[in-house]
Amino acid sequence: MLHTRTTAAERRRDLREKLASGRLLRVPGAINPLSARLIQDTGFDAVYLSGAVLAADLGLPDIGLTTSTEIAARAQQTTRATDLPAIIDADTGFGEPMNAARTVQLMEDAGLAGLHLEDQVNPKRCGHLDGKQVVGREEMTRRLRAAVDARRDPDFLLMARTDARSVEGLPAAIDRAKAYVDAGADAIFPEALADEGEFEAFRAAVDVPLLANLTEFGKGPLLDAATLENLGYNIALYPVTLLRLAMGAVEDGLRTIAAEGTQSPLLPRMQTRSRLYELLDYQAYSAFDSDVFDFRLPPGD
């Protein structure tokens, strides 16, 4: 009902246990708290909060314009609504190592199960655009060490993302990933790998959990879950898929209404009122309200 019944600590342990299982976790990116509940309802393993989605929701490009407090506030709204562990995109940590340290604690307070920090310069840009720049390896390791030192719950997952593949090449990206693990990263997010062979090379070189970013219209292939599981990957991430689906449907619906003067042709494609109420658990609210108010005061009270 009002809030999830699980605690942040329980959800963090749940994520750690799932990663330790060795199976592939499928993690879609939520666009709002209600979609996070739908992700849970359809049987996925965790929820992701994409920096690109959070920025787009504010009408901003994904170039480092959002702030740590903005995304922490949205994260808290989402963790309230789902029992699944949630992982957030924390960009570069929103500044210097001290900013990264504060970001970790903000995200812990928001009820998240983990985050990832990337090695781009600040401000960053979308990982699948040309013209990216990465910081030096030592600067990124300082960023990670600050995050590790700031973490209060050891189960909170700290993942390092490297964007070096598109800038310095695959061997340099692998070397960076190893250095990031040495600095305390629990998992690695190699961004913009070019083909299945590069995914395989990363898995052979790095012995912590690995995330495969399956973003549409990007530089990498959209590998299926069976392939990723065979390659030994731990997380299949679909970061912007729901936003693209939703906004495509919204735009098409608006054009239909503008052209035809009615939404009637769109009804078969809509989520029904009854399905929405089911997701929102209206029945439980009604029962709760009846339990609270189902009494009569004695005369004179």
Secondary structure, 3 states (H helix, E strand, C coil): CCCCCCCHHHHHHHHHHHHHCCCCEEEEECCCHHHHHHHHHCCCCCEEECHHHHHHHCCCCCCCCCCHHHHHHHHHHHHCCCCCCEEEECCCCCCCHHHHHHHHHHHHHCCCCEEEEECECCCCCCCCCCCCCECCHHHHHHHHHHHHHHCCCCCCEEEEEECCHHHHCHHHHHHHHHHHHHCCCCEEEECCCCCHHHHHHHHHHCCCCEEEECCCCCCCCCCCHHHHHHHCCCEEEECCHHHHHHHHHHHHHHHHHHHHCCCHHHHHHCCCHHHHHHHHCHHHHHHHHHHHHCCCCCCCC
